[in-house]
Amino acid sequence: MKALVYHGPGKRGWEEKPKPAIINSTDAIIRITKTTICGTDLHIMKGDVPEVIDGLVLGHEGIGVIEEVGPGVSNFKVGNKVLISCITSCGSCDSCKKGMYSHCETGGWILGRLINGTQAEYVRTPNADTSLHHIPDGVDEEAIVMLSDILPTGFECGVLKGEIKPGDKVAIIGAGPIGLAALLTAQFYSPAEIIMVDSDENRLSIAKTFGATRLISHNAVEEIMKLTSGKGVDVAIEAVGISATFDICQSIIAAGGHIANIGVHGKSVELHLEKLWSSNITITTRLVDTVTTPMLLKIVLSGKLKPEKLVTHRFALNEIMKAYDTFGNAAKEKALKVILTNN
C-alpha cells in the first residue's frame, strides 16, 4: 500500500509500505476512504513530538470500511463504515474506567505517533470495539472526519475544561481549525461574548461567520482589556501552542477566570505566577479523550452542528505531499482543514 511516511523533522515521503495485518484479536483492518491532516502532524514534522520515529506512517484521523476483524471483535464486521477515533482505548484499564481514554494503558494517542497511522490506504486499529464508531448511510462524510479529533479536541480541551457558562466572556487565541472547533462548540453554553484573536484576517472573517462576536488581529491584550473595562475575560482558550499565545491568555484572564490550554507546546512557556497567584486563576491542560464523540456525532447527524464548514481544500490521497504543503502554508493558501479521499 501507499502511505505518508515520516523520516525525521522536515522529511516525509509518499511511499510503499506493507499492508497492515491483524496482530491482536481485537484489531480491525480498515480501508481508508477519507482522512485529513492535523496541526499536530505539523508539530511532528517540526520535531515537537520526539517519540515519533523514522519510518512511521503519520495520521490519526479518518473514516473507512472494515476489511478484516480479529476474532475478539464483536461490535463491528467486514463491510461496516466506521469513524476512526484519534484515541485508542481498551475500555477496561484504570484510566479508561475514569473516562481518561487518552491515557489508556494499551492505547491512548498511538495512531500516527507510536504505531502506523491513517494517512495511508489501510490502517490497523487496535481495540476496535472501543475505538471505532459506526457511520450511518447518507451522512456528510467530510463532517464525520472532523469528529475523529478536531471537534472533540476543541470541545473537551477548550470548552469543557474551560468550564464556559452562560453569560461568560470568552477569548479564543488562534482561529485555526482547532480554535474554530472550540468556537463552534462553545456556543452550546451561550457565552455573552466570544472574542477570536488571530493575525490572519481570512481566518477571522471565517470565525465571524461561525459565530464570533468580536475579532482582534493585533494588540490583543490592549484591545481585550479595553473591551472588558480592564477586567479581562472569564475564559481564555489557547489554541496555537506557542509561548506568545499562552502569554496573551495570562495577560487577559479575569480574577476567578480559567485558562484552558489546547495547543501542542514543543517548547516551554513562562508562567507568570507573580501576577496570577492571588487571582484565583485555574489553568488546565488536556489531551483529548474522545469521550464526547458519541454525543457530538448525534448533534452532527441532527444537522445542528456542521463541522464540514471547516473544510477548505480537497485532494486525492495520492496528492498528500501537495496537501501537506497547502496545509503548512495555511495563511497563503487560506486553508483550514483539508480532506484526502482514497478512491
N, C-alpha and C positions, 0 to 999 in steps of 0.2 A: 504494500500500500504506500501511498504518498503521505507525508506529514511535514509539519513545520518543526524543525529541529534546532535546538539551542546549542551554540558552540562557544559560549563564554560571552562576556559583555560586548555588546555591539555586533555579535556574529550570529547569524541564523541562516538556515537553508531549507528549501523545499526539496525533500529527499525521499528516497525509497527506505522504508523501514519494514520489518517483519509484521505481518498482520497479527494482532493480539489473539491470544488463545486463553481458554479457561484455565485458571491456576487453582482457585479455591472453589468449593462447591457453591458458594454464594455469589459467584461472579456472573455478570452478563456481558456479552459482546454486542456492541451497538454499531450499526452503520450510521455514521453521522449524516444528517440531511442539511442542518443549518448550524453554524457556530458563529462566534464573534471574537473580537479582541478586547481585552480588558486593560484599563490603566495599569493594573498590577503586572500585566505582561510587559508593559513598557518599563516598569520598575525592575523587573527581572532582567530585561535587556540592558539596563544601565548597571547591573551588578548589585542592586539593592537587596536581592534575596540570595545570599551566597550559598544556601543549601541546594540550589538548582545546579545540577551537574551537566557537564558537556555531554551531548548526545540525547538529552531528554526531549520528548515531544511536549510542546507547550499547549496551554489552553485548559480551561476549567469550566467552560460554558457550552451549551448546545442542546440540540434535540436530535432524535434519530429513531431508527427502527431496530428492534431487537432481532439479532440473527441467531443467537445461541444463548442458552442459560445453563448454569450449573445445576446439579441435582438438588441443591439446597435452596433454590429459588422457588417460591410458591406464589408470589403476588403478580408475577409477570410471565409472559410466554412469548415464543417466537412470533414475530409479526406485530407486536404491540408498538405503538408510537409512544415515545417517552421523553420527558424532560429530565435532563441530567443535572442534578444539584452540584454546585461547585464544592459542596462539603459532603464528604463521605462519612456515614455514621453506621455503627453496628446496632445501635438502639438498645444495647443491654449493659454496656460498661457504666462505671460510676458517673462519668461526665455526661454520657447520653441520657442517663436517668434524671440528670439535673436539667436536661434540655440544652446542654452545652456541647452540641454536636461538633463544634469546631475543635474541641479537644478530645474527641473520641480516641480511645486507646489504640484502635487499629485503623483509624481513618483521619477525620479532620480535613484540612486543606492539603490533600495529597495529589490530586489531579493536576498535572502540569507543574508540579513542584517537587514531589518525591517519586511519583510514577508517571508514566506517559499519559498525556492529556488528550484533549478533544479537538485540537487543531490538526485533524487527520481524517482519513477516510473511515477509520474504525477506531473504537476505543474500548478498553476493558474497564468496566465499572465494578469495583468490589462492593460487597454488601448491598446488592441490587435492591432487595426488598425494602430497605430503609433509606436508599439514596436516589431512587428514581420516582417519578410521578407520571401517572397515565395522562395522555393528552387526548381529549375528545376530538372527534372528527369535526371538520368545518370551522375550526378556530383560526385566528390570525397567528400563524406560526412565528412571525417576527416578534409579536408581542410576547409569546411564550418564551422565546430565547432570553428576553430581558428578565425572566424570572429565575434563571439559573444562578444569577449572582447580583446584578446591579440593583434590582428593585428591593430584594430582601436586605441587601447591604445598606442602602440608603435609609431604609425603614428601621431596621434593627439597630444599627450602629449610630445613626444620627437621630432619628425621630424618637424611637423608644428609649434609647439611652439618655437622650436629652430631656426626656420627660416633658415634652411640649404639652401645654394645657390651653384650653380655650382662652383667648384674650392675650396670649403671650406675644411679645415682640421677639422675633427670631431673625438671626442673621446667618446666612449660609455662605461660607467663604470658599468660593470656587464653583463656577457654573458649568463645569464639565459634566459628563454623563452621571457621575455619582452624586454630584451636588443637585443636579436636576431630578434625580430619583428621590432624593431627600425632599426636594421641593414638592414633587407630586404627592408624596405620602404624608408630608407634614400637614397638608390640608384636611386630612381625616380629623384633625383635632381643632380646627377653626382658630388658628392664631390670628391676632389682630393685624400683625404686620409680618411679612416675610421679605427681608432685605437680601438681595443677591449681590455679591461682590465678585467681580472678575475684571481683568483688564481687557478682555475680548468683548468688543461691543456686539458682535454677532451672537455670541452665547447669551449675553444679557438680553438681547431682543427676543431670543427664543424663550428665555426664562420669563419674560413678561407675558408671553402667550400661554405659558404653563401655569400662571397664577401668582408670580412675584408681584408684590405691591410697591417695592422700591428697588431701583437699580443703581449701583455705585461702581464706577470704573477706576477711580483714583482717590487718593486721600481718604481711604476708607475709615480710618479711626476718627479723623476730624469730622467727616460727614455723618457718621453714625452717632457720634456723641451730640452733634447738633440736632439730629432727628429725634433723639431721646432726651433732650433737655439736660444733657450731661449725665444721665443716669446709666446709660448702656442698655444692652438687650438682655432679655430673660434667658435666652438660649443662643449659644454661638456654636455652629457646626463647622468643623474643619474638614474640608473635602478635597484637599490637594495633597498634603503630605510633605510640606517643606516648612522650614523654620519661620519664614516670613509670614505665612498664613496662620500658623499657630500663634505667633506674636500678636497678630490682629485680634484673634479671639481673646487673648489675655487682656488686651487693652480696651475691649468694648463690652466686657461682661459686667452686668449689674450685680450689686450686692445680692447674695442669695441665688445667683444665676448658675447656669450649667454649661460647661464646655464639653461638647461631645466630639471626640476625635474619630474620624473615619479614615483619613488619609494614611497611606503606607509610607512611613518615615524611614528613609535609608540612612539618615544622619541624625545625630542628637539635636535636641532643641533646648533653649534656655528657659527654665521655668522660673517665673518672677514671683516667688513666694514672698519676697519682701513687700510686694503690693497686694498679693491675694490672700495672705494668711488670715487676715482679720475680716474678710469679706464674705464668709460663708459660701465660698465657691465650691462647686462639685466639678471635678474633671473625670471623664470616663473614657475608656478605650474599649474596643471590642473587635474581635474577628467574627464575621457573620456566622451565625449558627444555622440559618435557613429554617428555623422552627416556624417562621411565619409564612413559608412558601405555600402551604395548602390554603391558608386564608387569602393570601394575595392572588392566588390562582382563581379562587371563587370570585373575587372582585373584578379581575380582568375578564373572566368569562361572562360576567353580568353586563359588561360594557361601561361600567362606571370608572374604570381606570384604564388608560390607553397608553401603555409604555412603548408601543410601536412608534409613537411620536418622537422617540429618541433616535430612531434610525435615520441616518442621512446618506449613507453610501452602501452600495451593494456590489458584491463581487462574486465570481465563481470561486470555489475553494482553491482551485489551482492558480488563482491570482493573488494568493495570500501575501506574497512578498510585496506586491504593489499595495495591497490593503494595509500592511504594516507601515509603509511609507506614508500613506494617506493619513492614517490614524496618528502616526507620530508627528505629523505636521498639521495638527488639528486647526490651529488658527488660520494658517494659509489656505487650507483645504475646506474650511468651515465644516469640519467633521465632528460628529458626536459619536454615535455607535455605528459600526459597520456590520453588515450581515454577509456571511460567506456561505454560499449554497453549494452542496455537493450533489450534482445531478446524476 
